[in-house]
Amino acid sequence: MKSIVILISGRGSNMEAIVRDQPAGARISAVISNRADAKGLEFAAAHGIVAEVVDHKAFPSREAFDTALAAAIDAHRPDLVVLAGFMRVLTDGFVRHYEGRLLNIHPSLLPSFPGLHTHRRALEAGVRIHGATVHFVTPALDCGPVVIQAAVPVLSDDDEDRLSARVLKLEHRIYPQAVRWFVEDRLTITTEGRVIVRDEPAGEAGWIVPALDIAPGVEACGSPQA
């Protein structure tokens, strides 16, 4: 039985998605927040999960906070630590302590738009496709090996809220999937820093946005019809 600890700073909607889709062979041992008023703590407690607070404001430095946070996490002997809207930049030492077992979700198709305000920046850049990425965390912010991505088209009448809402729906699907793959020991990080998913379905389906105009008598794949 693998132990999972989830870190949140607010509502933790991705935490909720993972709890509701908890994979067989794993248990959510604790949900820990750096804010006592995080709404996700109430959800965790209501589902019988240990809910804890390590308030970053109580510590004189980032390093001191990360040391206390790691101690709280390690008390649950986690196989996997999941960042689900945890709004703190973690020190290199903390990240290396959990190397290969620390996941994050980022609301863009990395390596595009790392950091904050991803939806606004995507709209300003005029991209046609936007999305979310689950990745292993490394000391370089939002640069870790990619586990899974999901994309949505950017519509002409989108604003930040509409685009964010569509991306969030996909986050709630791909984050539990990534956790499930980890629990099932299906993820391997290669020496080149690429994630391989064992038994990943092979397919050639893809998106083109906006859609191509298909000439009469030509199939979508570009081959003439018989």
C-alpha atoms as one frame of an Amber mdcrd trajectory, in Angstrom:
protein
   0.000   0.000   0.000   1.647   3.218  -1.164   1.385   6.313   1.014   0.537
   9.664  -0.617   0.823  13.105   0.978  -0.850  16.048  -0.772   0.193  19.675
  -0.270  -2.312  22.504  -0.797  -2.636  26.217  -0.153  -6.317  26.810  -0.895
  -9.384  24.895  -1.972  -7.342  22.101  -3.489  -9.697  21.097  -6.289  -7.030
  18.828  -7.776  -6.600  17.269  -4.343 -10.348  16.597  -4.320 -10.109  14.944
  -7.747  -7.292  12.673  -6.558  -9.143  11.731  -3.353 -12.292  10.883  -5.310
 -10.302   8.812  -7.805  -7.893   7.287  -5.299  -6.120   4.397  -7.004  -6.194
   0.883  -5.660  -3.029   0.079  -3.775  -2.649   3.574  -2.315  -3.942   5.662
   0.535  -3.971   9.425   1.029  -2.104   9.576   4.331  -2.321  13.339   4.867
  -3.201  16.677   3.348  -0.882  19.446   4.525  -1.300  23.176   3.948   0.854
  26.205   4.592  -2.347  28.153   5.368  -4.695  27.399   8.246  -7.654  28.844
   6.309  -7.222  26.569   3.286 -10.683  25.216   2.409  -9.216  21.938   1.242
  -8.389  21.005   4.823 -12.100  20.792   5.585 -12.631  18.468   2.622  -9.753
  16.240   3.720 -10.985  15.999   7.311 -14.514  15.227   6.122 -13.090  12.288
   4.158 -11.198  10.884   7.131  -7.801  12.128   5.966  -5.296  13.645   8.373
  -5.320  17.422   7.779  -2.335  19.404   9.021  -0.985  22.961   8.862   2.642
  24.050   8.664   2.315  27.835   8.526   5.147  29.352   6.496   4.704  32.658
   8.345   5.877  31.020  11.559   9.392  30.465  10.223  12.235  32.943   9.767
  13.366  31.642   6.378  12.302  29.540   3.431  14.835  26.916   4.446  13.452
  26.691   7.979   9.921  26.299   6.668  10.932  23.603   4.191  12.731  21.691
   6.949   9.610  21.722   9.122   7.395  20.838   6.159   9.599  17.889   5.228
   9.451  16.633   8.807   5.649  16.773   8.761   5.548  14.968   5.423   8.078
  12.306   6.380   6.089  11.419   9.494   3.670   9.750   7.059   6.450   7.844
   5.239   5.220   8.883   1.786   5.993   7.071  -1.421   4.636  10.066  -3.339
   4.214  13.771  -2.542   1.680  15.654  -4.664   1.594  19.430  -5.057  -2.012
  20.459  -5.651  -2.122  24.224  -5.720   0.682  24.554  -3.184   1.705  28.180
  -3.630   5.233  28.124  -2.288   8.519  27.994  -4.171  10.412  25.081  -2.659
  14.119  25.068  -1.933  16.498  22.906  -3.922  17.240  20.776  -0.861  13.555
  20.019  -0.321  13.056  19.085  -3.965  16.097  16.818  -4.030  14.907  15.090
  -0.839  11.823  13.910  -2.767  13.494  13.433  -6.132  11.509  11.081  -8.353
   8.485  11.083  -6.043   7.314  14.709  -6.138   4.607  15.614  -8.670   3.161
  18.976  -9.667   0.492  20.156 -12.087   0.996  23.356 -14.060  -1.740  25.154
 -16.043   0.055  25.336 -19.388   1.606  23.067 -21.963   5.138  23.177 -20.631
   7.715  24.301 -21.551   5.422  27.132 -22.692   4.369  29.682 -20.054   6.150
  28.524 -16.891   5.426  30.522 -13.763   2.321  32.575 -13.025  -0.593  34.049
 -15.038  -0.433  31.307 -17.657  -3.922  31.813 -19.083  -3.448  35.569 -19.514
  -0.091  35.038 -21.183  -1.514  32.380 -23.503  -4.256  34.767 -24.612  -1.781
  37.620 -25.075   0.492  35.373 -27.146  -2.392  34.373 -29.414  -1.746  30.632
 -29.149  -4.435  28.364 -30.563  -3.913  25.523 -28.055  -3.453  25.765 -24.299
  -3.628  23.167 -21.537  -2.059  21.595 -18.474   0.981  19.487 -17.623   1.717
  17.016 -14.828   5.456  16.769 -14.249   8.024  15.583 -11.769   9.437  18.479
  -9.777  13.095  19.459 -10.132  14.991  22.447  -8.695  14.422  24.342 -11.958
  10.902  25.828 -11.709   8.345  24.122 -13.975  11.076  22.303 -15.898  10.805
  18.735 -14.610  10.129  15.608 -16.708   6.640  15.634 -18.216   4.305  12.788
 -17.237   1.090  13.733 -19.038  -0.402  16.730 -20.827  -3.893  17.699 -21.965
  -4.883  20.460 -24.366  -7.896  22.604 -25.143  -8.446  24.943 -28.091  -8.265
  28.652 -27.354 -11.523  30.152 -28.606 -11.908  33.595 -30.138 -14.161  34.829
 -27.330 -12.107  33.369 -24.473 -11.096  35.408 -21.471  -8.931  34.214 -18.576
 -11.852  32.816 -16.593 -13.380  30.812 -19.442 -10.045  29.428 -20.563  -9.018
  28.610 -16.998 -12.280  26.744 -16.347 -11.837  24.538 -19.421  -8.237  23.758
 -18.535  -9.170  22.972 -14.932 -11.637  20.297 -16.058  -8.782  18.531 -17.800
  -6.488  18.968 -14.788  -9.011  17.004 -12.750  -8.693  14.136 -15.238  -4.961
  13.985 -15.855  -3.678  14.460 -12.299  -5.443  11.371 -10.896  -4.214   9.485
 -13.974  -0.595  10.464 -13.298  -0.936   9.451  -9.641  -2.432   6.115 -10.687
   0.481   5.432 -13.053   2.942   6.182 -10.255   1.157   3.876  -7.829   1.127
   1.129 -10.459   4.908   1.535 -10.975   4.380   2.403 -14.625   6.533   5.556
 -14.708  10.232   5.541 -15.521  12.427   8.632 -15.803  15.168   8.033 -18.377
  18.723   9.321 -18.033  17.776  11.964 -20.616  15.012  13.242 -18.320  12.087
  11.842 -20.260   9.195   9.981 -18.654   8.237   6.634 -20.135   4.802   5.206
 -19.287   4.851   1.431 -19.332   2.092  -0.090 -21.481   1.046   3.351 -22.705
  -1.484   2.917 -25.537   0.121   3.671 -28.898  -1.983   5.932 -31.077  -1.660
   8.513 -33.786  -4.628  10.696 -32.910  -3.889  14.392 -32.654  -5.380  17.844
 -32.787  -5.029  20.560 -35.385  -6.462  23.904 -34.263  -8.040  25.591 -36.174
  -9.270  22.568 -38.109  -7.940  22.040 -41.634 -10.152  22.601 -44.631 -10.445
  19.200 -46.296 -10.820  19.276 -50.070 -13.683  17.211 -51.539 -12.627  13.657
 -52.286  -9.769  13.719 -49.764  -9.874  11.940 -46.426  -8.896  13.801 -43.286
  -5.581  11.963 -43.176  -4.693  13.371 -46.602  -5.064  10.145 -48.622  -7.366
  10.211 -51.677 -10.603   8.353 -51.190 -11.054   5.122 -53.123
